[in-house]
Amino acid sequence: MFHVISEWLDDVLEGIWDTGIPKEVIAFGFNLYDDGEDWSMELIGASEFDMDDEDWLCNEVTDFDTRDNPFRWCKKAGWEEILNEVTCLLKRYLESGKYADVLKAKSGVGVGFVDGNINILYSRNIFL
C-alpha cells in the first residue's frame, strides 16, 4: 500500500509545490474518514499547530483539492488498525518520500480521524 499512497501524495504535493502553499498554513494534517465499506484520506493545511492541543487540525486553511480527490481504499479493519497502518505509512513517506521536504517545511504534520485523536507524525524540532 505504501507505493499507492506515495503516488497519490506525490501528485498532491507536486501540485502544491507548483502552485504554492498559502502563507497562513503552518502545519499539515491528514484527515481520515470511515466511508462505510471504504476508507478515505485527505490532506489539509492548518493555520495552527500545537503538540498539546489536538484541535489545531480544526483550523483548516485549505484542503489542496483533496476533499474532491481523496485517497480511497477498501480494507476490512477497525479504525484503530487503519489509523496505525496509515500512521506507519505516512511516517515512512516523511523519511523517504519524494516530496517529504514540502511537508517538513512547516511546523508539524498530524494524522487522525476527523472526530478522533491526532497522531503527531512530525514536529519541526522533533521527528517522531
DSSP file with accessible surface (Angstrom, degrees, kcal/mol):
  #  RESIDUE AA STRUCTURE BP1 BP2  ACC     N-H-->O    O-->H-N    N-H-->O    O-->H-N    TCO  KAPPA ALPHA  PHI   PSI    X-CA   Y-CA   Z-CA
    1    1 A M     >        0   0   79      0, 0.0     4,-2.4     0, 0.0     5,-0.3   0.000 360.0 360.0 360.0 -24.6    0.0    0.0    0.0
    2    2 A F  H  >  +     0   0   33      1,-0.2     4,-2.8     2,-0.2     5,-0.2   0.909 360.0  53.2 -57.1 -41.9    3.0    2.3    0.5
    3    3 A H  H  > S+     0   0  124      1,-0.2     4,-2.1     2,-0.2    -1,-0.2   0.914 110.5  46.3 -60.8 -41.8    3.5    2.6   -3.2
    4    4 A V  H  > S+     0   0   75      2,-0.2     4,-2.1     1,-0.2    -1,-0.2   0.922 114.3  46.3 -70.3 -43.8   -0.1    3.6   -3.9
    5    5 A I  H  X S+     0   0    0     -4,-2.4     4,-3.1     1,-0.2     5,-0.2   0.916 111.4  53.8 -63.8 -40.6   -0.2    6.2   -1.1
    6    6 A S  H  X S+     0   0   12     -4,-2.8     4,-3.1    -5,-0.3    -2,-0.2   0.911 107.5  50.1 -60.2 -42.8    3.2    7.6   -2.2
    7    7 A E  H  X S+     0   0   98     -4,-2.1     4,-2.2     2,-0.2    -1,-0.2   0.929 112.8  46.5 -61.9 -45.1    1.9    8.0   -5.8
    8    8 A W  H  X S+     0   0   24     -4,-2.1     4,-2.5     2,-0.2    -2,-0.2   0.951 115.3  46.1 -61.3 -48.0   -1.2    9.9   -4.5
    9    9 A L  H  X S+     0   0    0     -4,-3.1     4,-3.4     1,-0.2     5,-0.3   0.898 109.7  54.4 -62.9 -41.4    0.9   12.0   -2.2
   10   10 A D  H  X S+     0   0   35     -4,-3.1     4,-2.4    -5,-0.2    -1,-0.2   0.928 110.4  46.8 -57.9 -44.4    3.5   12.7   -4.9
   11   11 A D  H  X S+     0   0  113     -4,-2.2     4,-1.8    -5,-0.2    -2,-0.2   0.934 116.2  44.2 -62.8 -47.3    0.7   14.0   -7.2
   12   12 A V  H  X S+     0   0   19     -4,-2.5     4,-2.0     1,-0.2    -2,-0.2   0.950 117.2  44.3 -63.2 -48.7   -0.8   16.2   -4.5
   13   13 A L  H  X S+     0   0    0     -4,-3.4     4,-2.7     1,-0.2    -1,-0.2   0.830 108.8  56.4 -72.1 -30.4    2.5   17.6   -3.2
   14   14 A E  H  X S+     0   0   77     -4,-2.4     4,-2.3    -5,-0.3    -1,-0.2   0.927 108.6  49.0 -63.4 -40.8    3.8   18.2   -6.7
   15   15 A G  H  X S+     0   0   30     -4,-1.8     4,-2.5    -5,-0.2     5,-0.3   0.905 111.6  48.3 -63.2 -41.2    0.7   20.3   -7.3
   16   16 A I  H  X S+     0   0    4     -4,-2.0     4,-2.8     2,-0.2    -2,-0.2   0.917 110.4  51.9 -64.2 -42.7    1.3   22.2   -4.0
   17   17 A W  H  < S+     0   0  160     -4,-2.7    -2,-0.2     1,-0.2    -1,-0.2   0.910 113.7  44.7 -59.2 -41.6    4.9   22.7   -5.0
   18   18 A D  H  < S+     0   0  114     -4,-2.3    -2,-0.2     1,-0.2    -1,-0.2   0.894 123.5  32.5 -71.2 -41.7    3.8   24.2   -8.3
   19   19 A T  H  < S-     0   0  122     -4,-2.5    -2,-0.2    -5,-0.2    -3,-0.2   0.679 110.0-120.6 -92.9 -19.9    1.0   26.4   -7.0
   20   20 A G     <  -     0   0   39     -4,-2.8    -1,-0.1    -5,-0.3    -2,-0.1   0.024  19.8 -88.2  96.3 155.3    2.4   27.3   -3.7
   21   21 A I        -     0   0   47     -4,-0.1    -5,-0.0     4,-0.1    -4,-0.0  -0.867  47.4-105.8-100.2 129.8    1.3   26.9   -0.1
   22   22 A P    >   -     0   0   44      0, 0.0     3,-1.9     0, 0.0    40,-0.1  -0.275  28.0-124.1 -53.8 139.2   -0.9   29.6    1.3
   23   23 A K  T 3  S+     0   0  182      1,-0.3    -2,-0.0     3,-0.0    -3,-0.0   0.742 107.6  65.7 -63.2 -19.7    1.1   31.7    3.8
   24   24 A E  T 3  S+     0   0  100      2,-0.0     2,-0.5    21,-0.0    -1,-0.3   0.688  79.2  98.9 -74.3 -16.8   -1.4   31.0    6.5
   25   25 A V    <   +     0   0    0     -3,-1.9    22,-0.2     1,-0.2     3,-0.1  -0.595  35.1 158.3 -76.6 120.7   -0.6   27.3    6.5
   26   26 A I        +     0   0   62     20,-3.1    81,-2.6    -2,-0.5    82,-0.6   0.457  65.2  23.1-117.3  -6.4    1.8   26.4    9.3
   27   27 A A  E     -Ab  46 108A   0     19,-1.5    19,-2.9    80,-0.2     2,-0.4  -0.982  66.6-131.1-154.3 160.4    1.1   22.7    9.5
   28   28 A F  E     -Ab  45 109A   0     80,-2.5    82,-1.8    -2,-0.3     2,-0.4  -0.907  19.7-171.0-115.5 146.4   -0.3   19.8    7.5
   29   29 A G  E     -Ab  44 110A   0     15,-2.4    15,-3.1    -2,-0.4     2,-0.6  -0.994  17.3-145.9-137.4 142.8   -2.9   17.3    8.6
   30   30 A F  E     -Ab  43 111A   1     80,-2.5    82,-2.1    -2,-0.4     2,-0.5  -0.949  18.7-155.7-106.0 113.9   -4.2   14.1    7.1
   31   31 A N  E     -Ab  42 112A  13     11,-1.9    11,-2.1    -2,-0.6     2,-0.3  -0.810   7.4-155.8 -90.9 129.7   -7.9   13.6    7.8
   32   32 A L  E     -Ab  41 113A   1     80,-2.3    82,-1.6    -2,-0.5     2,-0.4  -0.825   7.6-165.4-105.6 145.7   -9.2   10.0    7.8
   33   33 A Y  E     -A   40   0A  64      7,-2.6     7,-2.0    -2,-0.3     2,-0.8  -0.989  20.5-141.8-132.4 139.6  -12.8    9.0    7.1
   34   34 A D  E     -A   39   0A  93     -2,-0.4     5,-0.2     5,-0.2     3,-0.1  -0.888  20.5-176.4 -94.7 106.3  -14.7    5.8    7.6
   35   35 A D        -     0   0   68      3,-2.3     2,-1.3    -2,-0.8     3,-0.3  -0.005  46.7-105.4 -95.7  28.1  -16.9    5.7    4.5
   36   36 A G  S    S+     0   0   62      1,-0.2    -1,-0.1     2,-0.2     0, 0.0  -0.691 109.1  17.8  88.8 -92.5  -18.7    2.6    5.5
   37   37 A E  S    S+     0   0  154     -2,-1.3    38,-0.5    -3,-0.1    -1,-0.2   0.670 133.1  38.5 -83.7 -20.1  -17.3   -0.1    3.2
   38   38 A D  S    S-     0   0   65     -3,-0.3    -3,-2.3    36,-0.2     2,-0.3  -0.740  70.3-132.9-125.7 173.9  -14.2    2.0    2.4
   39   39 A W  E     -AC  34  73A  11     34,-2.9    34,-2.1    -2,-0.2     2,-0.3  -0.904  20.3-170.2-124.2 154.5  -11.7    4.4    3.9
   40   40 A S  E     -AC  33  72A   6     -7,-2.0    -7,-2.6    -2,-0.3     2,-0.4  -0.976   6.9-160.7-145.7 160.7  -10.5    7.8    2.6
   41   41 A M  E     -AC  32  71A   0     30,-1.9    30,-2.6    -2,-0.3     2,-0.3  -1.000   5.1-173.7-143.1 137.3   -7.9   10.3    3.4
   42   42 A E  E     -A   31   0A   4    -11,-2.1   -11,-1.9    -2,-0.4     2,-0.5  -0.897  20.5-130.1-126.0 159.7   -7.4   14.0    2.6
   43   43 A L  E     -A   30   0A   0     20,-0.4    23,-0.4    -2,-0.3     2,-0.3  -0.940  28.1-178.8-110.2 130.2   -4.6   16.4    3.1
   44   44 A I  E     -A   29   0A   0    -15,-3.1   -15,-2.4    -2,-0.5     2,-0.5  -0.899  23.8-133.9-124.8 158.3   -5.3   19.8    4.7
   45   45 A G  E     -AD  28  62A   0     17,-2.7    16,-3.6    -2,-0.3    17,-1.3  -0.938  25.9-159.0-107.2 133.3   -3.2   22.8    5.6
   46   46 A A  E     -AD  27  60A   0    -19,-2.9   -20,-3.1    -2,-0.5   -19,-1.5  -0.849  22.7-141.7-115.8 152.1   -3.9   24.3    9.0
   47   47 A S  S    S+     0   0   49     12,-2.7     2,-0.3    -2,-0.3    13,-0.1   0.412  86.2  46.1 -90.0   0.8   -3.2   27.8   10.5
   48   48 A E        -     0   0   89      8,-0.4     2,-0.3    11,-0.3   -22,-0.1  -0.956  56.1-171.0-138.1 158.9   -2.2   26.4   13.9
   49   49 A F        +     0   0   39     -2,-0.3     2,-0.3    58,-0.0     5,-0.1  -0.930  13.0 164.3-149.9 126.4    0.0   23.6   15.3
   50   50 A D    >   -     0   0   66     -2,-0.3     3,-1.0     3,-0.3     6,-0.3  -0.910  26.9-157.0-147.1 114.0    0.0   22.6   19.0
   51   51 A M  T 3  S+     0   0   78     -2,-0.3     3,-0.1     1,-0.2    69,-0.1   0.758  99.3  43.8 -60.2 -25.5    1.6   19.4   20.2
   52   52 A D  T 3  S+     0   0  155      1,-0.2     2,-0.4     2,-0.0    -1,-0.2   0.484 109.4  56.7-101.3  -6.3   -0.6   19.6   23.4
   53   53 A D    X   -     0   0   70     -3,-1.0     3,-1.5     1,-0.1    -3,-0.3  -0.911  59.7-165.6-132.1 105.5   -4.0   20.6   21.8
   54   54 A E  G >  S+     0   0   80     -2,-0.4     3,-1.1     1,-0.3     4,-0.2   0.599  77.8  82.3 -68.1 -10.1   -5.4   18.3   19.1
   55   55 A D  G >   +     0   0  103      1,-0.2     3,-1.8     2,-0.1     4,-0.3   0.587  64.6  90.2 -72.1  -5.6   -7.9   21.0   18.0
   56   56 A W  G X  S+     0   0    1     -3,-1.5     3,-1.6    -6,-0.3    -8,-0.4   0.859  78.0  62.7 -58.8 -31.2   -5.2   22.6   15.9
   57   57 A L  G <  S+     0   0   16     -3,-1.1    -1,-0.3     1,-0.3    -2,-0.1   0.714  90.4  68.0 -69.4 -16.2   -6.2   20.4   13.0
   58   58 A C  G <  S+     0   0   99     -3,-1.8     2,-1.5     1,-0.2    -1,-0.3   0.630  79.1  83.3 -75.7 -14.1   -9.7   22.1   13.0
   59   59 A N    <   +     0   0   54     -3,-1.6   -12,-2.7    -4,-0.3   -11,-0.3  -0.417  69.5 177.9 -90.6  63.0   -8.1   25.4   11.8
   60   60 A E  E     +D   46   0A  74     -2,-1.5   -14,-0.3   -14,-0.2     3,-0.1  -0.441  23.2 173.6 -73.7 132.9   -8.2   24.4    8.2
   61   61 A V  E    S-     0   0A  52    -16,-3.6     2,-0.3     1,-0.4   -15,-0.2   0.757  70.8  -6.9-100.0 -41.3   -6.9   26.9    5.6
   62   62 A T  E     -D   45   0A  36    -17,-1.3   -17,-2.7   -40,-0.1    -1,-0.4  -0.989  41.1-150.2-153.8 155.0   -7.1   24.7    2.5
   63   63 A D    >   -     0   0   28     -2,-0.3     3,-2.9   -19,-0.2   -20,-0.4   0.257  42.3-128.2-109.2   8.6   -7.7   21.1    1.5
   64   64 A F  T 3   -     0   0   29      1,-0.3   -48,-0.1     2,-0.1   -49,-0.1   0.813  64.0 -68.8  50.5  32.4   -5.4   21.3   -1.5
   65   65 A D  T 3  S+     0   0  123      1,-0.1     4,-0.5     3,-0.0    -1,-0.3   0.622 110.9 119.4  63.2  15.5   -8.4   19.9   -3.6
   66   66 A T    <   +     0   0    2     -3,-2.9    -2,-0.1   -23,-0.4   -25,-0.1   0.661  58.9  70.0 -85.0 -14.1   -8.0   16.6   -1.9
   67   67 A R  S    S+     0   0   95      1,-0.2    -1,-0.2    -4,-0.2    -3,-0.1   0.878 107.8  38.4 -66.5 -34.7  -11.5   16.7   -0.5
   68   68 A D  S    S+     0   0  141      1,-0.2    -1,-0.2    -3,-0.2    -2,-0.2   0.611 130.2  32.7 -85.7 -15.4  -12.7   16.2   -4.0
   69   69 A N  S    S+     0   0  107     -4,-0.5    -1,-0.2     2,-0.0    -2,-0.2  -0.458  83.7 167.1-138.2  62.2   -9.9   13.8   -4.8
   70   70 A P        -     0   0   16      0, 0.0     2,-0.5     0, 0.0   -28,-0.2  -0.278  45.6-100.5 -74.5 164.7   -9.1   11.9   -1.6
   71   71 A F  E     -C   41   0A  14    -30,-2.6   -30,-1.9    -5,-0.0     2,-0.4  -0.750  48.8-169.5 -79.5 127.3   -7.0    8.8   -1.4
   72   72 A R  E     +C   40   0A 143     -2,-0.5     2,-0.3   -32,-0.2   -32,-0.2  -0.948  14.1 162.8-124.1 143.3   -9.5    5.9   -1.1
   73   73 A W  E     -C   39   0A  27    -34,-2.1   -34,-2.9    -2,-0.4     2,-0.5  -0.983  29.9-129.1-153.2 160.6   -9.0    2.2   -0.3
   74   74 A C        +     0   0   91     -2,-0.3     2,-0.3   -36,-0.2   -36,-0.2  -0.949  38.0 147.6-114.4 126.3  -11.1   -0.8    0.8
   75   75 A K        -     0   0   68     -2,-0.5     2,-1.0   -38,-0.5    -2,-0.1  -0.904  45.5-128.3-157.9 132.2  -10.0   -2.9    3.7
   76   76 A K        +     0   0  196     -2,-0.3     2,-0.3   -38,-0.0   -39,-0.1  -0.749  65.3 113.7 -82.1 105.5  -11.9   -4.8    6.3
   77   77 A A        -     0   0   27     -2,-1.0     2,-0.1     4,-0.0    -2,-0.1  -0.971  66.1 -97.9-164.5 160.5  -10.4   -3.5    9.5
   78   78 A G     >  -     0   0   37     -2,-0.3     4,-2.1     1,-0.1     3,-0.2  -0.411  42.1-105.3 -81.0 164.5  -11.3   -1.5   12.6
   79   79 A W  H  > S+     0   0  131      1,-0.2     4,-2.9     2,-0.2     5,-0.2   0.853 118.8  57.6 -62.9 -33.4  -10.5    2.2   12.8
   80   80 A E  H  > S+     0   0  102      2,-0.2     4,-2.5     1,-0.2    -1,-0.2   0.922 107.9  46.7 -63.8 -42.3   -7.6    1.6   15.2
   81   81 A E  H  > S+     0   0   97     -3,-0.2     4,-2.7     2,-0.2    -1,-0.2   0.913 113.0  49.5 -64.8 -42.1   -5.9   -0.7   12.7
   82   82 A I  H  X S+     0   0    0     -4,-2.1     4,-2.9     2,-0.2     5,-0.3   0.942 111.6  48.4 -62.3 -47.2   -6.4    1.8    9.9
   83   83 A L  H  X S+     0   0   12     -4,-2.9     4,-2.5     1,-0.2    -2,-0.2   0.932 113.5  47.1 -60.4 -44.4   -5.0    4.6   12.0
   84   84 A N  H  X S+     0   0   99     -4,-2.5     4,-2.2    -5,-0.2    -1,-0.2   0.921 114.1  47.2 -63.4 -44.4   -2.0    2.6   13.0
   85   85 A E  H  X S+     0   0   48     -4,-2.7     4,-2.4     2,-0.2    -2,-0.2   0.944 114.6  45.2 -63.5 -47.1   -1.3    1.4    9.4
   86   86 A V  H  X S+     0   0    0     -4,-2.9     4,-2.9     1,-0.2     5,-0.3   0.900 110.3  55.6 -65.5 -38.7   -1.7    4.9    7.9
   87   87 A T  H  X S+     0   0   12     -4,-2.5     4,-2.3    -5,-0.3    -1,-0.2   0.944 110.3  45.4 -57.9 -47.3    0.5    6.4   10.6
   88   88 A C  H  X S+     0   0   88     -4,-2.2     4,-2.1     1,-0.2    -2,-0.2   0.913 113.7  49.1 -63.5 -42.3    3.3    4.0    9.8
   89   89 A L  H  X S+     0   0   21     -4,-2.4     4,-2.1     1,-0.2    -2,-0.2   0.907 112.4  47.2 -66.6 -40.0    2.9    4.6    6.0
   90   90 A L  H  X S+     0   0    3     -4,-2.9     4,-2.5     2,-0.2    -1,-0.2   0.882 109.7  53.2 -71.5 -35.1    3.0    8.4    6.4
   91   91 A K  H  X S+     0   0   66     -4,-2.3     4,-1.3    -5,-0.3    -1,-0.2   0.916 108.8  51.0 -62.3 -40.5    6.0    8.2    8.7
   92   92 A R  H  X S+     0   0  126     -4,-2.1     4,-2.0     1,-0.2     3,-0.3   0.906 108.9  50.7 -62.2 -42.0    7.7    6.2    6.1
   93   93 A Y  H  X S+     0   0    1     -4,-2.1     4,-3.6     1,-0.2    -2,-0.2   0.915 107.0  54.1 -62.6 -40.9    6.8    8.8    3.5
   94   94 A L  H  < S+     0   0    2     -4,-2.5    -1,-0.2     1,-0.2    -2,-0.2   0.789 111.4  47.1 -64.0 -25.3    8.2   11.5    5.7
   95   95 A E  H  < S-     0   0  129     -4,-1.3    -1,-0.2    -3,-0.3    -2,-0.2   0.848 137.6   0.0 -81.5 -36.4   11.5    9.6    5.9
   96   96 A S  H  < S+     0   0   84     -4,-2.0    -2,-0.2    -5,-0.1    -3,-0.2   0.372  88.4 130.6-140.8   6.1   11.9    8.8    2.2
   97   97 A G    ><  -     0   0   15     -4,-3.6     3,-1.4    -5,-0.3     4,-0.3  -0.294  63.9-117.0 -70.0 153.2    9.1   10.3    0.1
   98   98 A K  T 3  S+     0   0  136      1,-0.3     3,-0.2     2,-0.1    -1,-0.1   0.853 113.9  27.0 -56.8 -40.4    9.8   12.3   -3.0
   99   99 A Y  T >> S+     0   0   31      1,-0.2     3,-1.3     2,-0.1     4,-1.1   0.014  79.9 122.8-114.9  28.2    8.1   15.5   -1.5
  100  100 A A  H <> S+     0   0    6     -3,-1.4     4,-2.5     1,-0.3     5,-0.2   0.861  70.5  63.8 -57.2 -33.1    8.7   14.8    2.2
  101  101 A D  H 3> S+     0   0   93     -4,-0.3     4,-0.7     1,-0.2    -1,-0.3   0.815  95.6  58.1 -64.3 -27.9   10.5   18.1    2.4
  102  102 A V  H X4 S+     0   0    3     -3,-1.3     3,-0.6     2,-0.2     4,-0.2   0.944 110.9  42.0 -65.5 -46.1    7.3   20.0    1.4
  103  103 A L  H >< S+     0   0    1     -4,-1.1     3,-1.1     1,-0.2    -2,-0.2   0.901 114.9  50.2 -66.2 -40.5    5.5   18.5    4.4
  104  104 A K  H 3< S+     0   0   66     -4,-2.5    -1,-0.2     1,-0.2    -2,-0.2   0.528  90.0  80.7 -80.9  -0.8    8.5   19.0    6.8
  105  105 A A  T << S+     0   0   56     -4,-0.7    -1,-0.2    -3,-0.6    -2,-0.1   0.659  89.9  63.2 -76.2 -14.2    8.9   22.7    5.7
  106  106 A K  S <  S-     0   0   48     -3,-1.1   -79,-0.2    -4,-0.2   -80,-0.1  -0.428 103.3 -91.5-103.7-178.3    6.1   23.6    8.1
  107  107 A S  S    S-     0   0   37    -81,-2.6    17,-2.8     1,-0.1     2,-0.3   0.807  92.5 -21.0 -67.5 -32.6    5.8   23.3   11.9
  108  108 A G  E     -bE  27 123A   0    -82,-0.6   -80,-2.5    15,-0.3     2,-0.4  -0.996  45.7-136.5-169.3 169.1    4.2   19.9   12.0
  109  109 A V  E     +bE  28 122A   0     13,-2.3    12,-2.8    -2,-0.3    13,-1.7  -0.999  25.4 175.0-138.1 133.5    2.3   17.0   10.4
  110  110 A G  E     -bE  29 120A   0    -82,-1.8   -80,-2.5    -2,-0.4     2,-0.3  -0.906  13.7-158.0-135.5 165.3   -0.5   15.0   12.0
  111  111 A V  E     +bE  30 119A   0      8,-2.1     8,-3.6    -2,-0.3     2,-0.3  -0.997  28.5 124.0-143.3 141.9   -3.0   12.3   11.1
  112  112 A G  E     -bE  31 118A   0    -82,-2.1   -80,-2.3    -2,-0.3     2,-0.2  -0.948  59.1 -75.3 179.4 166.4   -6.3   11.3   12.6
  113  113 A F  E >   -b   32   0A  19      4,-0.6     3,-2.5    -2,-0.3   -80,-0.2  -0.535  50.3-113.7 -73.4 146.9  -10.0   10.6   12.1
  114  114 A V  T 3  S+     0   0   75    -82,-1.6    -1,-0.1     1,-0.3   -81,-0.1   0.749 116.4  35.1 -58.6 -24.7  -11.9   13.9   11.8
  115  115 A D  T 3  S+     0   0  147      2,-0.1    -1,-0.3     0, 0.0     2,-0.2   0.104 116.6  62.5-114.3  22.8  -13.8   13.2   15.0
  116  116 A G  S <  S-     0   0   38     -3,-2.5     2,-0.1     1,-0.2    -4,-0.0  -0.566  90.9 -55.3-132.1-167.0  -10.9   11.5   16.9
  117  117 A N        -     0   0  111     -2,-0.2    -4,-0.6     1,-0.1     2,-0.4  -0.313  47.6-126.8 -73.5 160.1   -7.5   11.9   18.3
  118  118 A I  E     -E  112   0A  16     -6,-0.2     2,-0.6    -2,-0.1    -6,-0.2  -0.896   7.0-146.9-112.1 134.6   -4.5   13.0   16.2
  119  119 A N  E     -E  111   0A  51     -8,-3.6    -8,-2.1    -2,-0.4     2,-0.6  -0.899  19.8-136.3 -94.6 123.5   -1.2   11.2   15.9
  120  120 A I  E     +E  110   0A  33     -2,-0.6   -10,-0.3   -10,-0.2     3,-0.1  -0.714  25.6 177.2 -80.8 122.4    1.7   13.7   15.5
  121  121 A L  E     +     0   0A   0    -12,-2.8     7,-0.8    -2,-0.6     2,-0.3   0.730  64.8   7.8 -94.1 -30.9    4.0   12.4   12.8
  122  122 A Y  E     -EF 109 127A  27    -13,-1.7   -13,-2.3     5,-0.2     2,-0.4  -0.983  51.1-173.1-155.7 138.4    6.4   15.2   12.6
  123  123 A S  E >   -EF 108 126A  13      3,-2.6     3,-1.7    -2,-0.3   -15,-0.3  -0.991  39.1-117.7-129.6 139.0    7.3   18.4   14.5
  124  124 A R  T 3  S+     0   0  126    -17,-2.8   -16,-0.1    -2,-0.4     3,-0.1   0.833 117.0  35.8 -47.6 -35.3    9.9   20.7   13.1
  125  125 A N  T 3  S+     0   0  148    -18,-0.3     2,-0.4     1,-0.2    -1,-0.3   0.598 124.0  42.2 -94.4 -12.0   12.1   20.2   16.1
  126  126 A I  E <   -F  123   0A  84     -3,-1.7    -3,-2.6     2,-0.0     2,-0.7  -0.979  62.5-154.9-140.7 123.9   11.2   16.5   16.7
  127  127 A F  E      F  122   0A  87     -2,-0.4    -5,-0.2    -5,-0.2    -3,-0.0  -0.888 360.0 360.0 -96.6 116.8   10.8   13.7   14.2
  128  128 A L              0   0   73     -7,-0.8    -2,-0.0    -2,-0.7     0, 0.0  -0.542 360.0 360.0 -93.0 360.0    8.5   11.2   15.9
